[in-house]
Amino acid sequence: MSQQYLTAALYQFIDLPEFADWQQPLQDLCDARQVKGLLLLAHEGINGTIAGLPDDVHAVLDWLKRDARLSDLVHKEAFAATNPFYRMRVRLKREIVTLGVPELNPALNAGQYVKPEDWNALISQPDVVLVDTRNDYEVGIGSFEGAINPHTKSFTEFPQWVAEQSQPGGVLHGKERIAMFCTGGIRCEKSTAYMKSQGFDNVYHLQGGVLKYLEEIPQEASMWWGDCFVFDERVSVGHGLQRGPHQLCRSCRMPLGKAEMQHPHYVRGVSCPYCHGTRTPEQEAALAERQRQMDLAAARGESHLGHTQASSQQSRQQKMAEQLTAMQGLPVLYSFRRCPYAMRARLALAQAGVQCQLREVVLKDKPAALLAASPKGTVPVLVLADGTVIEQSLDIMLWALRQNDPDSWLSPTAGSLDDMRALIARNDGEFKQALDRCKYPNRYPEADAAAAQGAARAFLLGLNEQLAATGYLFGRDPSLADMAIRPFVRQFAGIDEAAWQAQPWPHLQAWLTRLTDSALFEQVMNKYPAWHPDEAGVLFPADANTLEGEASV
């Protein structure tokens, strides 16, 4: 089979204040050219990976290079027999790669570039500390010999790791020369800029990242072992950027090698050794049905995912019929997109992979079915298949996570569930009361505005102190408390964005950014049509398997 599809990975840090204006023209161009993939736009530049026929991909690249700021844009190429992406998305972000330290300027303060042909000599020197800045699951399938794995689950945890390892006894303490690498170079530019801001002067990074190294350095001269994870359907690549042997688990999205796929717990499309036993029987049945539909579509020569607006009416009707069938017997969630209580309920349901019929409520015209289920008439409300009604958002979170808690939100690395519930109670009580008076002063004309601001600030400063110690509210990993409280902090930050950024709570700001820039948050913040009693609602989450990582670079 010919290798006809070109994949181009690209990024560049530039000052791009008008980035939002680029979104629709870029999306339209990619759609017209049938180019698929993911492009991220932010004030600090562009990042992404796109794929399509060579002439179409180069047309998109040429469009970008029309702007003088991107005239020297460099991209990395690879060819494949099929397009590794199902759809095209151009997204607006606060950062093109999220570290949570917005004051950094990698375009001006990144470390020293080291070309692939000079990399082996540098990292072979005994006084050089070699750090892999990628996420833990990426490191697991390949890295450079002797590289330190920070064991981070996301790039936003990197500053905390640096702070810990800079202390006496840490791997960075007293070290003068640090070499860093990542997939395509973008995380390296940010991480080296961050290291320099922390007082490390001699910091180096691999120019073009692992992908450029694998492209240019022959295998017999390489110091790389294994494969390099990429964020598309190729899953991994090896020397010469040839597609690797790994496949993605469609349940937990872990990259799987030959040994994992031969494991008794591996069921294609349903489970693997990493997620076996974490899904309910109903969820496993849904994943198995999804895999069956994908196999049927493949046998017909059709694409199961990524239908465009040009799909036929028949395909849309078939998809709707399949969705209605899938929703039979599912719980019903009454929700309102912007409500922080409903937001945290959706976060837990999506995290747990518990699907339901979502009914978006218009608060000025509450449906009779909602009032019949819960006379209090507030959202969220979850009605289970057996008729049980759960009326409180925290109870919905606990119910969902007790079905499936893949990242142990209910078992924090510091503190207990009772400790988390106590902090959430303070958020829902004293902070929510102050928040309402800050956000809606006309509703509370008798309230002391200064007192409300003071109470809100005191609570938020306390969170900042707690985050400074551990990175998250109860340890190094996200927990129930983080997800239950962050929607309310987000609401406070939105009152006055400039004032929020000017406050002395950098750990709190970074913590909030980690949520708002996450794939999970993006998934739960989709816009939903208002529910009508003649309709079944929409399937939420739309697919228990839709969370994706950052762009390949």
Number of C-alpha atoms within 10 A of each C-alpha: 6 8 11 14 21 25 26 23 23 24 26 22 22 17 15 15 11 11 17 14 11 15 17 12 11 17 20 13 15 24 15 10 16 16 28 24 24 23 24 23 25 22 18 23 22 25 23 25 26 28 30 25 17 16 12 19 22 15 15 17 19 14 13 17 15 10 10 9 15 19 12 10 16 15 18 18 18 18 21 18 11 17 23 21 21 17 19 21 18 20 17 19 19 16 20 26 25 20 21 24 17 15 7 17 17 21 15 11 16 22 26 17 17 17 15 21 13 10 20 17 9 14 21 14 11 8 12 17 20 23 22 22 25 24 18 16 16 22 23 15 17 16 24 19 13 14 18 16 16 18 18 19 15 18 20 19 22 22 18 19 18 19 13 17 15 16 12 10 10 14 15 20 14 12 14 14 17 21 24 25 27 28 25 24 25 23 24 29 28 24 27 27 23 24 19 16 13 13 9 18 16 16 21 24 27 27 22 25 23 26 29 22 24 21 20 15 18 12 14 7 9 17 17 21 14 16 25 26 26 22 20 22 15 20 21 26 21 21 24 16 21 16 19 17 15 22 19 19 23 20 24 19 20 18 22 21 15 10 9 17 18 13 11 10 16 19 18 16 20 23 23 26 18 18 17 16 13 17 21 13 10 12 18 19 13 17 22 17 15 19 17 13 14 17 15 14 14 12 10 9 9 11 14 16 11 12 14 12 8 7 10 11 10 9 11 14 11 12 14 13 12 12 15 16 10 16 20 12 12 19 20 25 31 26 27 22 19 12 15 21 22 24 25 26 29 29 23 27 27 26 23 24 24 24 24 27 24 27 27 23 23 14 12 6 7 14 18 12 12 23 13 10 18 18 11 11 18 20 25 29 26 27 21 15 13 9 11 11 17 18 20 16 22 21 14 24 22 18 17 22 23 13 15 22 19 16 14 15 24 20 17 22 17 16 12 13 16 10 14 21 15 13 17 19 16 14 23 16 12 14 25 18 15 23 24 16 23 21 16 11 15 10 10 13 10 9 14 14 15 11 13 20 16 13 16 23 17 13 15 18 16 13 18 22 16 17 22 17 15 18 24 25 29 25 16 19 20 21 22 24 23 21 22 26 23 22 23 21 20 16 16 21 16 13 14 11 10 10 10 14 13 9 12 11 19 18 23 26 20 20 23 20 21 20 18 17 19 16 16 18 21 13 19 22 15 12 11 15 13 14 19 12 10 6 9 16 22 22 19 24 23 17 16 21 17 15 16 13 13 22 23 23 25
